[in-house]
Amino acid sequence: MTPSTSTPTPLRLLQLNDVRLVGRLTRDPEVRYTPKGAAVARLDMAVNRRFKDGTGEWRDDTTFVPVTVWREAAERCRERLKKGSPLYVEGRLRSTNWETKDGQKRSGIEVEAYRLQFLAKTSGDDMSGGGSASSADNDSDGPAESSAAAPVAEPAAASAGSNDDIPF
């Protein structure tokens, strides 16, 4: 038998970018507006993990995660959330690059939320567990919703452009 000389078929990988988090806000939501008037909220969440270390002692590990929320959902976050509020977030990871005022290049990862669940009951809620908020509207600022039944964020058409449109 002679070995095959044909080129191997490239491996096709499933593309998956899905994040689900439950945590508490580490500060009040910061809401700004793009030049086109779309609201953008910046949330900082603390997500805890409890585990036993090698000695059998319980330890807590906290991860701090930046979250971006768009449009009406961003407005609802400003109205209903504050430092310490419990929150469930569904979204996707998004890498960001920016330059500091002194010219240093920086990069980071954030969660771009497409579904939120407020976990604390507020005075206007009639069900326990709070309400929910999800991205809506289909203008050109930020992620767009592709289905009314299951909100799914898609990257903005200009995502390859600069981050000057995002006011953070």
Secondary structure, 3 states (H helix, E strand, C coil): CCCCCCCCCCCCCCCCCCEEEEEEECCCCEEEECCCCCEEEEEEEEEEEEEECCCCCEEEEEEEEEEEEEHHHHHHHHHHCCCCCEEEEEEEEEEEEEECCCCCEEEEEEEEEEEEEECCCCCCCCCCCCCEEECCCCCCCCCEECCCCCCCEECCCCCCCCHHHCCC
